[in-house]
Amino acid sequence: NFQSDAMMTTAADVCIIGAGLSGACIARTLASHNISVLVLDARNRVGGRLLTAAASNGDLGGAWIWPRSEPNMVDLLNDLNVQTVPMHMDGTSVAYTPNDKRHFIPDGQAAMYAACGGGAIRVRGGASRMVSELLESQSVQLGMRVTEIDYNDKNEVKV
């Protein structure tokens, strides 16, 4: 349902610029209230900063979710029936500092250094899968760089 590089005229109640997680969540919420939505993104893919490498299902963008501090994300995953996998912090870990120094963290201590402690999960199949699921039934146009938004005297917006 994702269209790329096509100049089209589409009527919608709301136009969302950005097919990342926030844009996808708003599109889903509006559509659940019978509001027609058009989602535009300048990239030729959905996901925003959530990027999953197709060859390995490896995440290259924001991917870890901490259920204790992000219960809304867990609720969203459950609503979408998206499976998760636990992120393990056992064994020796390596942390890199901004000046490229490596610090070895002994077995059993990595959770102390994680932003939200242990217990992290990630989406099975890659984090960008969440966005694809959210936008599955939405009208999405990719490769659409928005350079101007124009209002007319009929309360219409032209993007």
MIGUVO-245103 format. One record per residue: residue number from 1; residue in one letter; x, y, z of N, C-alpha, C in turn. Coordinates in Angstrom, 1 decimal, decimal comma. Layout:
residues N
(node NUM; A; (X; Y; Z); (X; Y; Z); (X; Y; Z)) ...
This chain:
residues 159
(node 1; N; (0,8; -1,2; 0,0); (0,0; 0,0; 0,0); (0,9; 1,3; 0,0)) (node 2; F; (2,2; 1,1; 0,0); (3,1; 2,2; 0,0); (3,4; 2,6; -1,4)) (node 3; Q; (3,2; 3,8; -1,8); (3,5; 4,3; -3,2); (4,7; 5,2; -3,1)) (node 4; S; (5,6; 5,1; -4,1); (6,8; 5,8; -4,1); (6,9; 6,7; -5,4)) (node 5; D; (7,4; 7,9; -5,1); (7,7; 8,9; -6,2); (6,6; 9,1; -7,2)) (node 6; A; (5,4; 9,1; -6,7); (4,3; 9,3; -7,6); (3,6; 10,6; -7,3)) (node 7; M; (3,5; 11,5; -8,2); (2,8; 12,8; -8,0); (1,3; 12,5; -8,2)) (node 8; M; (0,6; 12,6; -7,1); (-0,8; 12,2; -7,1); (-1,7; 13,3; -6,5)) (node 9; T; (-2,9; 13,4; -6,8); (-3,8; 14,2; -6,1); (-4,7; 13,3; -5,2)) (node 10; T; (-4,6; 13,5; -3,9); (-5,3; 12,7; -3,0); (-6,0; 13,6; -2,0)) (node 11; A; (-7,3; 13,3; -1,8); (-8,1; 14,1; -0,8); (-8,1; 13,3; 0,5)) (node 12; A; (-7,8; 14,0; 1,6); (-7,8; 13,4; 2,9); (-8,1; 14,5; 3,9)) (node 13; D; (-8,7; 14,0; 5,0); (-9,0; 15,0; 6,1); (-7,7; 15,5; 6,8)) (node 14; V; (-6,7; 14,6; 6,9); (-5,5; 15,0; 7,5); (-4,3; 14,5; 6,7)) (node 15; C; (-3,3; 15,4; 6,6); (-2,0; 15,0; 5,9); (-0,9; 14,9; 7,0)) (node 16; I; (-0,3; 13,8; 7,1); (0,8; 13,6; 8,1); (2,1; 13,6; 7,4)) (node 17; I; (3,0; 14,4; 7,8); (4,3; 14,5; 7,1); (5,3; 13,7; 8,0)) (node 18; G; (5,7; 12,6; 7,5); (6,7; 11,7; 8,3); (6,1; 10,4; 8,6)) (node 19; A; (6,7; 9,3; 8,0); (6,2; 7,9; 8,2); (7,0; 7,2; 9,2)) (node 20; G; (7,4; 7,9; 10,2); (8,1; 7,3; 11,3); (7,1; 6,7; 12,4)) (node 21; L; (7,6; 6,4; 13,5); (6,7; 5,8; 14,5); (5,7; 6,8; 15,0)) (node 22; S; (6,0; 8,0; 15,2); (5,0; 9,0; 15,7); (4,0; 9,3; 14,6)) (node 23; G; (4,4; 9,5; 13,4); (3,4; 9,7; 12,3); (2,5; 8,5; 12,1)) (node 24; A; (3,1; 7,3; 12,2); (2,3; 6,1; 12,1); (1,3; 5,9; 13,2)) (node 25; C; (1,7; 6,2; 14,4); (0,7; 6,2; 15,6); (-0,4; 7,1; 15,4)) (node 26; I; (-0,1; 8,4; 15,0); (-1,1; 9,4; 14,8); (-2,1; 8,9; 13,7)) (node 27; A; (-1,5; 8,4; 12,6); (-2,4; 7,9; 11,5); (-3,3; 6,9; 11,9)) (node 28; R; (-2,8; 5,9; 12,7); (-3,7; 4,8; 13,2); (-4,8; 5,4; 14,1)) (node 29; T; (-4,4; 6,3; 15,0); (-5,4; 6,9; 15,9); (-6,5; 7,6; 15,2)) (node 30; L; (-6,1; 8,5; 14,2); (-7,1; 9,2; 13,5); (-8,0; 8,3; 12,7)) (node 31; A; (-7,4; 7,3; 12,0); (-8,2; 6,4; 11,2); (-9,2; 5,6; 12,1)) (node 32; S; (-8,8; 5,3; 13,3); (-9,8; 4,6; 14,2); (-11,0; 5,5; 14,6)) (node 33; H; (-10,9; 6,8; 14,3); (-12,0; 7,7; 14,5); (-12,6; 8,1; 13,1)) (node 34; N; (-12,4; 7,3; 12,1); (-13,0; 7,5; 10,8); (-12,5; 8,8; 10,2)) (node 35; I; (-11,3; 9,2; 10,4); (-10,7; 10,4; 9,8); (-9,8; 9,9; 8,7)) (node 36; S; (-10,0; 10,4; 7,5); (-9,1; 9,9; 6,4); (-7,7; 10,6; 6,5)) (node 37; V; (-6,7; 9,8; 6,2); (-5,3; 10,2; 6,5); (-4,5; 9,9; 5,2)) (node 38; L; (-3,6; 10,8; 4,9); (-2,6; 10,6; 3,9); (-1,2; 10,9; 4,6)) (node 39; V; (-0,3; 9,9; 4,5); (1,0; 10,0; 5,1); (2,0; 10,2; 4,0)) (node 40; L; (2,8; 11,2; 4,2); (3,9; 11,5; 3,2); (5,3; 11,4; 3,9)) (node 41; D; (6,2; 10,8; 3,2); (7,6; 10,8; 3,7); (8,6; 11,0; 2,6)) (node 42; A; (9,6; 11,8; 2,8); (10,6; 12,1; 1,8); (11,5; 10,9; 1,5)) (node 43; R; (11,6; 10,0; 2,4); (12,4; 8,8; 2,2); (11,6; 7,8; 1,3)) (node 44; N; (12,3; 6,8; 0,8); (11,6; 5,8; 0,0); (11,3; 4,5; 0,9)) (node 45; R; (11,1; 4,8; 2,2); (10,8; 3,7; 3,1); (10,0; 4,3; 4,3)) (node 46; V; (9,3; 3,5; 5,0); (8,7; 3,9; 6,2); (9,6; 3,6; 7,4)) (node 47; G; (9,4; 4,2; 8,5); (10,1; 3,8; 9,7); (10,9; 5,0; 10,4)) (node 48; G; (11,2; 6,1; 9,7); (11,9; 7,2; 10,3); (13,2; 6,7; 10,8)) (node 49; R; (13,5; 7,0; 12,1); (14,8; 6,5; 12,6); (14,9; 5,0; 12,9)) (node 50; L; (13,7; 4,4; 12,8); (13,7; 2,9; 13,0); (14,1; 2,3; 11,6)) (node 51; L; (15,2; 1,7; 11,6); (15,7; 1,1; 10,3); (16,1; -0,3; 10,6)) (node 52; T; (15,6; -1,2; 9,8); (15,9; -2,7; 10,0); (16,6; -3,1; 8,7)) (node 53; A; (17,8; -3,7; 8,8); (18,5; -4,2; 7,7); (17,8; -5,5; 7,2)) (node 54; A; (17,3; -5,4; 6,0); (16,5; -6,5; 5,4); (17,2; -7,9; 5,4)) (node 55; A; (18,5; -7,9; 5,1); (19,2; -9,1; 5,0); (19,3; -9,9; 6,3)) (node 56; S; (19,4; -9,1; 7,4); (19,6; -9,8; 8,7); (18,6; -9,6; 9,8)) (node 57; N; (17,5; -8,8; 9,4); (16,6; -8,3; 10,4); (17,2; -7,6; 11,6)) (node 58; G; (18,4; -7,1; 11,4); (19,1; -6,4; 12,4); (18,7; -4,9; 12,4)) (node 59; D; (18,6; -4,4; 13,6); (18,2; -3,0; 13,8); (19,3; -2,0; 13,7)) (node 60; L; (19,1; -1,0; 13,0); (20,2; 0,1; 12,8); (19,7; 1,4; 13,5)) (node 61; G; (18,6; 1,4; 14,0); (18,0; 2,6; 14,6); (17,5; 2,3; 16,0)) (node 62; G; (16,7; 3,2; 16,6); (16,2; 2,9; 18,0); (15,5; 1,6; 18,0)) (node 63; A; (15,9; 0,7; 18,9); (15,3; -0,6; 18,8); (15,0; -1,2; 20,2)) (node 64; W; (15,7; -0,9; 21,2); (15,4; -1,5; 22,5); (14,3; -0,8; 23,2)) (node 65; I; (13,5; -1,6; 23,9); (12,3; -1,2; 24,6); (12,4; -1,7; 26,0)) (node 66; W; (12,3; -0,8; 27,0); (12,3; -1,2; 28,4); (10,9; -1,3; 28,9)) (node 67; P; (10,3; -2,4; 29,1); (8,9; -2,5; 29,6); (8,6; -1,8; 30,9)) (node 68; R; (9,5; -1,7; 31,8); (9,2; -1,0; 33,1); (9,1; 0,5; 32,9)) (node 69; S; (9,8; 1,1; 32,0); (9,7; 2,5; 31,8); (9,0; 2,9; 30,5)) (node 70; E; (8,6; 2,0; 29,7); (7,9; 2,3; 28,4); (6,7; 1,4; 28,3)) (node 71; P; (5,8; 1,4; 29,3); (4,6; 0,5; 29,2); (3,7; 0,8; 28,0)) (node 72; N; (3,7; 2,1; 27,5); (2,9; 2,4; 26,3); (3,4; 1,7; 25,1)) (node 73; M; (4,7; 1,5; 25,0); (5,3; 0,8; 23,8); (4,9; -0,7; 23,9)) (node 74; V; (4,9; -1,3; 25,1); (4,5; -2,7; 25,3); (3,0; -2,8; 24,9)) (node 75; D; (2,2; -1,9; 25,3); (0,8; -1,9; 25,0); (0,6; -1,9; 23,4)) (node 76; L; (1,3; -1,0; 22,8); (1,3; -0,9; 21,3); (1,7; -2,2; 20,7)) (node 77; L; (2,8; -2,8; 21,1); (3,2; -4,1; 20,5); (2,2; -5,2; 20,7)) (node 78; N; (1,5; -5,2; 21,9); (0,5; -6,2; 22,2); (-0,7; -5,9; 21,3)) (node 79; D; (-1,1; -4,7; 21,1); (-2,3; -4,3; 20,2); (-2,0; -4,8; 18,8)) (node 80; L; (-0,7; -4,7; 18,3); (-0,4; -5,1; 17,0); (0,0; -6,6; 16,8)) (node 81; N; (-0,1; -7,3; 18,0); (0,3; -8,7; 18,0); (1,8; -8,9; 17,4)) (node 82; V; (2,6; -8,0; 17,8); (4,0; -8,1; 17,3); (4,8; -8,8; 18,4)) (node 83; Q; (5,6; -9,8; 18,0); (6,4; -10,5; 19,0); (7,7; -9,8; 19,3)) (node 84; T; (8,2; -10,1; 20,5); (9,4; -9,5; 20,9); (10,4; -10,6; 21,4)) (node 85; V; (11,6; -10,2; 21,5); (12,7; -11,1; 22,0); (13,4; -10,3; 23,1)) (node 86; P; (13,9; -11,1; 24,1); (14,6; -10,4; 25,2); (16,0; -10,0; 24,8)) (node 87; M; (16,5; -8,9; 25,3); (17,9; -8,5; 25,0); (18,7; -9,0; 26,2)) (node 88; H; (19,7; -9,8; 25,9); (20,5; -10,4; 27,0); (21,7; -9,5; 27,3)) (node 89; M; (22,0; -9,4; 28,6); (23,2; -8,6; 29,0); (24,1; -9,4; 29,8)) (node 90; D; (24,1; -10,7; 29,5); (25,0; -11,6; 30,2); (26,4; -11,7; 29,5)) (node 91; G; (27,4; -12,0; 30,1); (28,7; -12,1; 29,5); (29,4; -10,7; 29,6)) (node 92; T; (30,6; -10,6; 29,1); (31,3; -9,4; 29,2); (30,8; -8,5; 28,1)) (node 93; S; (30,6; -7,2; 28,4); (30,1; -6,2; 27,4); (31,2; -5,2; 27,2)) (node 94; V; (31,1; -4,5; 26,1); (32,1; -3,5; 25,7); (31,3; -2,2; 25,5)) (node 95; A; (31,7; -1,1; 26,1); (31,1; 0,2; 25,9); (32,1; 1,1; 25,3)) (node 96; Y; (31,7; 1,9; 24,3); (32,6; 2,8; 23,6); (32,2; 4,2; 24,1)) (node 97; T; (33,2; 5,0; 24,5); (33,0; 6,4; 24,9); (33,1; 7,3; 23,6)) (node 98; P; (32,6; 8,5; 23,7); (32,7; 9,4; 22,6); (34,1; 9,6; 22,0)) (node 99; N; (35,2; 9,4; 22,9); (36,5; 9,6; 22,4); (37,1; 8,2; 21,9)) (node 100; D; (36,2; 7,3; 21,6); (36,6; 6,0; 21,0); (37,4; 5,1; 22,0)) (node 101; K; (37,3; 5,3; 23,2); (37,9; 4,4; 24,2); (37,0; 3,3; 24,5)) (node 102; R; (37,5; 2,1; 24,6); (36,7; 0,9; 25,0); (36,8; 0,6; 26,5)) (node 103; H; (35,6; 0,3; 27,0); (35,6; -0,1; 28,5); (34,9; -1,4; 28,5)) (node 104; F; (35,6; -2,4; 29,2); (35,0; -3,7; 29,3); (34,2; -3,8; 30,6)) (node 105; I; (33,0; -4,2; 30,5); (32,1; -4,3; 31,6); (32,0; -5,8; 32,0)) (node 106; P; (32,3; -6,2; 33,2); (32,4; -7,6; 33,6); (31,0; -8,2; 33,6)) (node 107; D; (31,0; -9,5; 33,4); (29,7; -10,3; 33,4); (28,9; -10,0; 34,6)) (node 108; G; (27,6; -9,7; 34,3); (26,6; -9,5; 35,4); (26,5; -8,0; 35,8)) (node 109; Q; (27,3; -7,1; 35,2); (27,2; -5,7; 35,6); (26,7; -4,8; 34,5)) (node 110; A; (26,4; -5,3; 33,3); (25,9; -4,5; 32,2); (24,6; -3,7; 32,5)) (node 111; A; (23,7; -4,4; 33,2); (22,4; -3,7; 33,5); (22,6; -2,4; 34,3)) (node 112; M; (23,7; -2,4; 35,1); (24,0; -1,2; 35,9); (24,3; 0,0; 35,0)) (node 113; Y; (24,8; -0,2; 33,8); (25,2; 0,8; 32,9); (24,1; 1,2; 31,8)) (node 114; A; (23,2; 0,3; 31,7); (22,1; 0,5; 30,7); (21,2; 1,7; 31,2)) (node 115; A; (20,8; 2,5; 30,3); (20,0; 3,7; 30,6); (18,8; 3,4; 31,6)) (node 116; C; (18,1; 2,3; 31,3); (16,9; 1,9; 32,1); (17,1; 0,6; 32,8)) (node 117; G; (18,3; 0,1; 33,0); (18,5; -1,1; 33,7); (18,3; -2,3; 32,8)) (node 118; G; (18,2; -3,5; 33,3); (18,0; -4,7; 32,5); (16,6; -4,9; 32,1)) (node 119; G; (16,3; -6,0; 31,5); (14,9; -6,3; 31,1); (14,5; -5,8; 29,8)) (node 120; A; (15,4; -5,3; 28,9); (15,0; -4,8; 27,6); (14,6; -5,9; 26,7)) (node 121; I; (13,7; -5,5; 25,8); (13,2; -6,3; 24,7); (13,4; -5,6; 23,4)) (node 122; R; (13,3; -6,3; 22,3); (13,2; -5,7; 20,9); (12,2; -6,4; 20,1)) (node 123; V; (11,8; -5,8; 19,0); (10,8; -6,4; 18,1); (11,4; -7,5; 17,3)) (node 124; R; (10,8; -8,7; 17,3); (11,2; -9,8; 16,5); (11,0; -9,4; 15,0)) (node 125; G; (12,0; -9,5; 14,2); (12,0; -9,1; 12,8); (12,3; -7,7; 12,6)) (node 126; G; (12,7; -7,0; 13,6); (13,2; -5,6; 13,4); (12,1; -4,6; 13,8)) (node 127; A; (12,6; -3,5; 14,4); (11,8; -2,4; 15,0); (10,9; -1,7; 13,9)) (node 128; S; (11,4; -1,6; 12,7); (10,6; -0,9; 11,7); (9,4; -1,7; 11,3)) (node 129; R; (9,3; -2,9; 11,7); (8,1; -3,7; 11,5); (6,9; -3,1; 12,2)) (node 130; M; (7,1; -2,5; 13,4); (6,0; -1,8; 14,1); (5,4; -0,8; 13,2)) (node 131; V; (6,2; 0,0; 12,5); (5,7; 1,1; 11,7); (4,9; 0,6; 10,5)) (node 132; S; (5,5; -0,5; 9,9); (4,8; -1,1; 8,8); (3,4; -1,6; 9,2)) (node 133; E; (3,4; -2,2; 10,3); (2,1; -2,8; 10,8); (1,1; -1,6; 11,1)) (node 134; L; (1,5; -0,5; 11,7); (0,7; 0,6; 11,9); (0,1; 1,2; 10,7)) (node 135; L; (1,0; 1,3; 9,6); (0,6; 2,0; 8,4); (0,0; 1,0; 7,3)) (node 136; E; (-0,2; -0,2; 7,7); (-0,7; -1,3; 6,8); (-1,9; -0,8; 6,0)) (node 137; S; (-2,9; -0,2; 6,7); (-4,2; 0,1; 6,0); (-4,3; 1,6; 5,7)) (node 138; Q; (-3,1; 2,3; 5,8); (-3,2; 3,8; 5,5); (-2,7; 4,1; 4,1)) (node 139; S; (-3,1; 5,3; 3,6); (-2,5; 5,7; 2,3); (-1,2; 6,4; 2,6)) (node 140; V; (-0,1; 5,9; 2,1); (1,2; 6,4; 2,3); (1,9; 6,6; 0,9)) (node 141; Q; (2,5; 7,8; 0,8); (3,2; 8,1; -0,4); (4,7; 8,4; 0,0)) (node 142; L; (5,6; 7,6; -0,5); (7,0; 7,7; -0,2); (7,7; 8,5; -1,3)) (node 143; G; (8,9; 9,0; -0,9); (9,7; 9,8; -1,9); (9,0; 11,2; -2,1)) (node 144; M; (8,3; 11,7; -1,2); (7,5; 12,9; -1,4); (8,1; 14,0; -0,5)) (node 145; R; (9,0; 14,8; -1,0); (9,6; 15,9; -0,2); (8,7; 17,0; -0,2)) (node 146; V; (8,2; 17,5; 0,9); (7,3; 18,6; 1,1); (8,1; 19,9; 1,1)) (node 147; T; (7,9; 20,7; 0,1); (8,6; 22,0; 0,0); (7,7; 23,2; 0,3)) (node 148; E; (6,4; 22,9; 0,3); (5,4; 24,1; 0,4); (4,1; 23,5; 0,9)) (node 149; I; (3,5; 24,3; 1,8); (2,1; 24,0; 2,2); (1,3; 25,3; 1,9)) (node 150; D; (0,2; 25,1; 1,1); (-0,5; 26,3; 0,7); (-2,0; 26,1; 1,1)) (node 151; Y; (-2,6; 27,2; 1,7); (-4,0; 27,2; 2,1); (-4,7; 28,1; 1,1)) (node 152; N; (-6,0; 27,7; 0,8); (-6,8; 28,6; -0,1); (-8,0; 29,1; 0,7)) (node 153; D; (-8,8; 29,8; 0,0); (-10,0; 30,4; 0,7); (-11,2; 29,5; 0,9)) (node 154; K; (-11,0; 28,2; 0,5); (-12,1; 27,2; 0,7); (-11,7; 26,3; 1,9)) (node 155; N; (-10,8; 26,7; 2,8); (-10,3; 25,9; 3,9); (-9,7; 24,6; 3,4)) (node 156; E; (-9,1; 24,7; 2,3); (-8,3; 23,5; 1,8); (-6,8; 23,8; 1,9)) (node 157; V; (-6,1; 22,7; 2,1); (-4,7; 22,8; 2,2); (-4,1; 22,0; 1,0)) (node 158; K; (-3,1; 22,6; 0,4); (-2,4; 21,9; -0,7); (-1,0; 21,7; -0,3)) (node 159; V; (-0,5; 20,5; -0,3); (0,8; 20,1; 0,1); (1,6; 19,8; -1,1)) 
